[in-house]
Structures are given as C-alpha cells and as structure tokens.
C-alpha cells in the first residue's frame, strides 16, 4: 500500500470528503483528489499538515507501520467514529457541522493566543 492509499484510508476512516479533508490542511480539494488518484505526489508540507491536523502516526502515514493515529488519540477517535457511524445521515451531517464549528473556534482561539 502506498502513501496515496493511506491518505484515502485516513480520510475514509474520518468519514469526510476530499474537500473537507483539504480544507483543514489548507489545500484545494483537487490536490487531495490528484494525490489519491496517483496523479500527483504528496509533498512534505502536506504530510506535516496531515500529521498535525489529524494526529496521525507519522510512521503509519509514511510507511504503513503502526496504528493510524497517535496512541493518545486513537481510543478517542475510535469511540467518536463508532458513535458517528451509529447515527442516521441527517444526524451525521449535523454532527459534522458542529465539529467543523468547534474546529474553527479552536483555530481562532489559537490564533488569538499567539498574538
């Protein structure tokens, strides 16, 4: 399995679209589409952003070794994904919107703290 396949696997495990995945790492959706499709190689900057934004185990992302997520978050992510998958589609959409709002608030708070 190549890194492009692991990126798709990660995105699928998170239950988000290419557009949402791309938005959180500040790239355009076509960039993710081209990477997953094998048209484009992923660059170091994007790898670093994916690791930081999604708490991905670097060794898993680069080499396919170990757990997908860093240990401290894997249990939380697994629990959240189980809950999310049990919801009907309209509730999944609502939950995703709420999480996106929380993420935006968190980024704004971090930006404010850095000033």
C-alpha positions as CSV (number, residue, x, y, z in Angstrom):
1,X,0.0,0.0,0.0
2,X,1.3,3.4,-1.0
3,X,1.0,6.7,0.9
4,X,-1.7,7.8,-1.5
5,X,-3.7,4.8,-0.4
6,X,-3.1,5.5,3.3
7,X,-4.3,9.1,2.8
8,X,-7.6,7.8,1.3
9,X,-7.9,5.3,4.1
10,X,-7.4,8.0,6.7
11,X,-9.9,10.3,5.0
12,X,-12.4,7.4,4.8
13,X,-11.8,6.5,8.4
14,X,-12.5,10.1,9.4
15,X,-15.7,10.0,7.3
16,X,-15.0,13.2,5.5
17,X,-14.9,14.3,1.9
18,X,-11.8,15.3,0.0
19,X,-13.0,18.9,0.1
20,X,-13.3,18.8,4.0
21,X,-10.0,17.0,4.3
22,X,-8.3,19.5,2.1
23,X,-9.8,22.5,3.8
24,X,-8.4,21.5,7.2
25,X,-4.9,21.3,5.8
26,X,-5.3,24.5,3.7
27,X,-5.1,23.0,0.3
28,X,-7.6,22.7,-2.6
29,X,-9.7,19.6,-2.9
30,X,-8.2,18.8,-6.3
31,X,-4.8,18.4,-4.6
32,X,-6.2,15.6,-2.5
33,X,-8.0,14.1,-5.4
34,X,-4.8,14.0,-7.5
35,X,-2.8,12.5,-4.6
36,X,-5.4,9.8,-4.0
37,X,-5.6,9.1,-7.7
38,X,-1.9,8.8,-8.1
39,X,-1.6,11.8,-10.4
40,X,0.5,13.8,-8.0
41,X,3.0,13.0,-5.3
42,X,2.3,14.4,-1.9
43,X,4.8,17.0,-0.7
44,X,6.5,17.3,2.7
45,X,4.4,20.3,3.7
46,X,1.1,18.4,3.2
47,X,2.5,15.4,5.1
48,X,3.3,17.6,8.1
49,X,0.0,19.3,8.0
50,X,-1.9,16.0,7.9
51,X,0.1,14.6,10.8
52,X,-0.5,17.8,12.9
53,X,-4.2,18.4,12.0
54,X,-5.4,14.8,12.2
55,X,-3.0,13.5,14.9
56,X,-1.8,10.8,12.5
57,X,1.1,8.5,13.4
58,X,3.9,9.6,11.1
59,X,5.3,6.1,10.7
60,X,1.9,4.8,9.6
61,X,1.4,7.6,7.1
62,X,4.8,7.3,5.5
63,X,5.5,3.6,5.8
64,X,2.2,1.8,6.8
65,X,3.6,0.7,10.1
66,X,1.9,1.0,13.5
67,X,-1.5,2.5,14.3
68,X,-3.2,5.1,12.1
69,X,-3.4,7.6,14.9
70,X,-1.0,8.5,17.6
71,X,-1.8,6.5,20.7
72,X,-3.1,9.3,22.9
73,X,-6.0,9.9,20.4
74,X,-6.7,6.5,18.9
75,X,-9.1,5.5,21.6
76,X,-11.0,8.8,21.4
77,X,-11.1,8.7,17.7
78,X,-12.4,5.1,17.7
79,X,-15.1,5.9,20.2
80,X,-16.1,9.0,18.3
81,X,-16.2,7.1,15.0
82,X,-18.3,4.4,16.5
83,X,-20.8,6.9,17.7
84,X,-20.8,8.8,14.4
85,X,-21.3,5.7,12.3
86,X,-24.3,4.7,14.5
87,X,-26.1,8.0,13.6
88,X,-28.6,8.4,10.8
89,X,-27.4,10.5,7.9
90,X,-29.1,13.8,8.9
91,X,-27.6,13.5,12.4
92,X,-24.2,12.7,10.9
93,X,-24.4,15.9,8.8
94,X,-25.4,17.9,11.9
95,X,-22.6,16.4,14.0
96,X,-20.1,17.1,11.3
97,X,-21.2,20.8,11.0
98,X,-20.9,21.1,14.8
99,X,-17.4,19.6,14.8
100,X,-16.4,22.0,12.0
101,X,-17.7,24.9,14.0
102,X,-15.7,23.7,17.0
103,X,-12.6,23.4,14.9
104,X,-13.0,26.9,13.6
105,X,-13.5,28.2,17.1
106,X,-10.4,26.3,18.2
107,X,-8.3,27.7,15.4
108,X,-9.5,31.2,16.1
109,X,-8.7,30.8,19.8
110,X,-5.2,29.5,19.0
111,X,-4.6,32.4,16.6
112,X,-5.7,34.9,19.2
113,X,-3.5,33.3,21.9
114,X,-0.5,33.6,19.5
115,X,-0.9,37.3,19.2
